[in-house]
Amino acid sequence: MADSDHLLTTTQMAQFAARGVLEFPAIVPANINAAYLDLLEDEGTPAVPAGTRLSCAYSEESPIRAFVEAPQIQGVIRSLVGEDPLVDHHFSHVAYSPATMKARGFSRPQDSQHWHQDSTIDTRQAFDIQLMWYPHDVTREMGGTRYLPGSHLRIVSEAAIGRYQNIAGQRHVVCPAGTVLALHHGLWHGGGANRGEADRYMFKLRLNPRAPQVRLWDTRDLDARHGPQQPIFHITTPQANDDLASILLEHQPWYEADTGRLELINRIRFWRYLSGDDRFDADYWLSRIENQPGRRVETAG
Amino acid sequence: MTRQKVLVLWLADSALDSGVVAWSQWDGTGERRHIAGDEEQAPYANGVMALRDGWRLFQVSPLAPHYPGAETQTSYLKYEFWFEKLVEVPEG
C-alpha cells in the first residue's frame, strides 16, 4: 500500500494528460534492477493469466513483485489506474546488439521497430497504463524506446502508423538504470535500433483499472491550480507555467495547425474525466463550441 | 536502368509551402536504408523546398468532410504529400 507522499502531483497528472507519458529517472533501486536481470538469465519472467489482480500476479520472491511494490511505483500505479489494478500482460523486450545479431547468424543488425500504438483501436475514455522499466543504463547508441509526446489521444489502428519514419518532436529514451516510463496506452512508440555493444532490455507491464480514474492523485492543490479563461491568441510574458491551462495546452511540434487545436479540446475532455469536473475548461476551448443559443454559457472556476 | 526514390512529407496544413511535421524516405536504388527514428531533422523545411531540389510531386491527400459525431477526433497525419525521383543506376 502506498502512502500519499508517493502519489503523483497535480502538475504530473496534467503533464500526463497533455503528453501521455511521465518519466521517472532511476526510480527503481539497484538491487531490484539486478535481480530482474538475473531472473532473465535464469528462468525468465513467469506467465501471468490476463486479468489477474496485480497483488496476486507475482510470487513473494519475484523481483517483478519488488518492482511493483516499490513505494514510488505504487504511487504512480495508484494515481493512474487505482488500487490493485489488473495485469493485462507483461513482456521482456530485448534489442540485440550488432555483435549478438552476428553471433545468432543474422547478416545485418536489427532494424528499429515501426511506429505503432499497442493493442488495437481503443475508443475508451478510461485508459490503461504501460510501465516501461529499464533495468540498466541506456545510451543513445542502444536504441532506447522512441515515443511521441502528445500522441496518446489519436485513435489509430496499431501499426497503421508504420508509414511514418520520423516525426518532429519524437523522443528516444536515454536513461540511467532503474528508469521507468508510465505511458497512456495510446502513446505512439517503437523500439530503437541497437547500435551499441551490449543488448538492451526493457520490462513492459500493462495494467487495467478496476474503477473510474477520478481524482486518484494527490489533489490537495487542485482547486488552487485553476486559472482564468484566457482569450485565444493571448500572450503571456513570462509564461504562466504552473496553472492547469498552461500545462494542458502545451504545444507539440508535430501537430498540424488545425488538429493541434483538436488535441487541446480532447485533452480538456480527458481532464474532465480525470478530475470528475464536467464543467472544466482551459482557455475557453470547450465553452466556445458547447455554447448554443438559448442556453447559458457555463464556465469553470 | 531506372530506379525510384520516394519521399513522403506530412505538412502542417494542406498547402505545399507549409512546414514539415513528419517525413519518410524509401530508396529503390539500394544506396541507403532509411528506418524509423533515424533522423531528427527533416530533409526540407516545407514541400516547395523538395520541389526545388528536384523531387516530383505525384500524390496529395484529399480534403475529406468530417464524419458526423467524430469531428474533433484526431487520428492519422492529415496532409500527406508523395514525391519521387527517378534515378539511373548501372545494370546488374
Chai-1 contact restraints between the chains, C-beta under 6 A:
chainA,res_idxA,chainB,res_idxB,connection_type,confidence,min_distance_angstrom,max_distance_angstrom,comment,restraint_id
A,D111,B,I35,contact,1.0,0.0,6.0,A-B,restraint_1
A,S112,B,I35,contact,1.0,0.0,6.0,A-B,restraint_2
A,S112,B,A36,contact,1.0,0.0,6.0,A-B,restraint_3
A,S112,B,G37,contact,1.0,0.0,6.0,A-B,restraint_4
A,H114,B,A36,contact,1.0,0.0,6.0,A-B,restraint_5
A,W115,B,A36,contact,1.0,0.0,6.0,A-B,restraint_6
A,R146,B,G37,contact,1.0,0.0,6.0,A-B,restraint_7
A,R154,B,T74,contact,1.0,0.0,6.0,A-B,restraint_8
A,R154,B,S75,contact,1.0,0.0,6.0,A-B,restraint_9
A,I155,B,Q73,contact,1.0,0.0,6.0,A-B,restraint_10
A,I155,B,S75,contact,1.0,0.0,6.0,A-B,restraint_11
A,V156,B,S75,contact,1.0,0.0,6.0,A-B,restraint_12
A,V156,B,Y76,contact,1.0,0.0,6.0,A-B,restraint_13
A,Y164,B,A22,contact,1.0,0.0,6.0,A-B,restraint_14
A,Q165,B,S24,contact,1.0,0.0,6.0,A-B,restraint_15
A,Q165,B,H34,contact,1.0,0.0,6.0,A-B,restraint_16
A,Q165,B,A36,contact,1.0,0.0,6.0,A-B,restraint_17
A,N166,B,W23,contact,1.0,0.0,6.0,A-B,restraint_18
A,N166,B,E39,contact,1.0,0.0,6.0,A-B,restraint_19
A,I167,B,A22,contact,1.0,0.0,6.0,A-B,restraint_20
A,A168,B,V21,contact,1.0,0.0,6.0,A-B,restraint_21
A,G190,B,A36,contact,1.0,0.0,6.0,A-B,restraint_22
A,G192,B,G37,contact,1.0,0.0,6.0,A-B,restraint_23
A,W254,B,V21,contact,1.0,0.0,6.0,A-B,restraint_24
A,E256,B,A12,contact,1.0,0.0,6.0,A-B,restraint_25
A,E256,B,K78,contact,1.0,0.0,6.0,A-B,restraint_26
A,A257,B,A12,contact,1.0,0.0,6.0,A-B,restraint_27
A,A257,B,D13,contact,1.0,0.0,6.0,A-B,restraint_28
A,T259,B,T74,contact,1.0,0.0,6.0,A-B,restraint_29
A,L262,B,T72,contact,1.0,0.0,6.0,A-B,restraint_30
A,L262,B,T74,contact,1.0,0.0,6.0,A-B,restraint_31
A,E263,B,T74,contact,1.0,0.0,6.0,A-B,restraint_32
A,I265,B,T72,contact,1.0,0.0,6.0,A-B,restraint_33
